[in-house]
Amino acid sequence: MSKDLKKAEYFVIYRSLLTEKQQETLDMYYINDLSLSEISKEINITRQGVFNCINKSEEKLVELEAALGLYRKRDEMNKAVNELKAVIKGGNKKVAMELADKLKDIY
């Protein structure tokens, strides 16, 4: 099972919307980088149980992102901020104001 870094980012954003067990399992998996076997020993369930919990949790994270789009919005915001910084350095006030308006529309 390879770790999907985008789902790890989703976990950081949506962790509080998961159950305590899902949070604990994904925290060990993504944050502490434990293997399924290590997690199963830590929380005393089978390796298959850990695998199922991670898969179900990841499905929930994908559903949350599809519904709320916070990861996508954060990405758009970061790109717009970087673009705005470049325009400000270049001194183009009109374009900077347009980008500032674009930032307001993201959320």
C-alpha positions in Angstrom: 0.0 0.0 0.0 1.7 3.2 -1.1 0.9 6.5 0.7 -0.9 9.1 -1.3 0.5 12.5 -0.3 -2.6 14.3 -1.4 -4.7 12.2 1.0 -2.2 13.0 3.7 -2.9 16.7 3.0 -6.6 16.0 3.1 -6.0 14.4 6.5 -4.3 17.5 7.8 -7.2 19.7 6.7 -10.2 17.4 7.6 -8.9 15.3 10.5 -11.4 16.8 13.0 -14.2 15.5 10.8 -13.1 11.9 11.2 -13.8 9.5 14.1 -11.3 9.3 16.9 -10.2 5.8 15.7 -9.7 7.1 12.2 -7.7 10.0 13.4 -5.5 7.8 15.5 -4.9 5.3 12.7 -4.2 7.9 10.1 -2.0 9.9 12.4 0.2 6.8 12.9 0.1 6.0 9.2 0.7 9.4 7.7 2.3 11.5 10.5 4.4 8.9 12.3 5.0 6.8 9.1 4.2 3.5 10.8 3.6 0.4 8.7 0.3 -1.5 8.8 1.9 -4.2 11.0 3.2 -1.6 13.4 -0.1 0.1 13.7 -1.9 -3.2 14.2 0.4 -4.0 17.2 0.0 -0.5 18.6 -3.9 -0.5 18.6 -4.3 -4.3 18.9 -6.3 -5.0 15.8 -5.4 -7.1 12.8 -3.4 -5.8 9.9 -6.4 -6.3 7.7 -8.5 -4.2 10.2 -5.9 -1.4 9.9 -5.9 -1.6 6.1 -9.8 -1.4 6.1 -9.8 1.5 8.5 -7.2 3.4 6.4 -9.2 2.8 3.2 -12.5 3.8 4.7 -10.9 6.9 6.2 -9.3 7.9 2.9 -12.6 7.4 1.1 -14.2 9.8 3.7 -11.4 12.3 3.1 -12.0 12.3 -0.6 -15.7 12.7 -0.1 -15.0 15.7 2.2 -12.7 17.3 -0.3 -15.3 16.8 -3.1 -18.0 18.4 -1.0 -16.0 21.2 0.7 -13.0 21.8 -1.6 -10.8 23.2 1.1 -7.6 21.7 -0.4 -8.4 23.0 -3.8 -9.2 26.4 -2.4 -6.0 26.5 -0.4 -4.0 25.6 -3.5 -5.7 28.3 -5.6 -5.1 30.8 -2.8 -1.4 30.0 -2.6 -1.0 30.3 -6.4 -2.8 33.7 -6.3 -0.8 35.0 -3.4 2.5 34.1 -5.2 1.2 35.7 -8.4 0.3 38.8 -6.4 3.7 39.0 -4.8 5.4 38.9 -8.2 3.1 41.6 -9.6 3.7 43.8 -6.5 7.5 43.5 -7.0 7.0 44.5 -10.6 5.0 47.6 -9.5 1.9 47.0 -11.6 -0.8 48.4 -9.2 -3.7 47.7 -11.5 -2.9 44.0 -12.0 -2.2 43.8 -8.2 -5.7 45.1 -7.4 -7.2 42.6 -9.9 -5.4 39.8 -8.2 -6.5 41.0 -4.8 -10.1 40.9 -6.0 -9.5 37.3 -7.3 -8.3 36.3 -3.8 -11.5 37.5 -2.3 -13.5 35.4 -4.7 -11.7 32.2 -3.9 -13.5 31.9 -0.5 
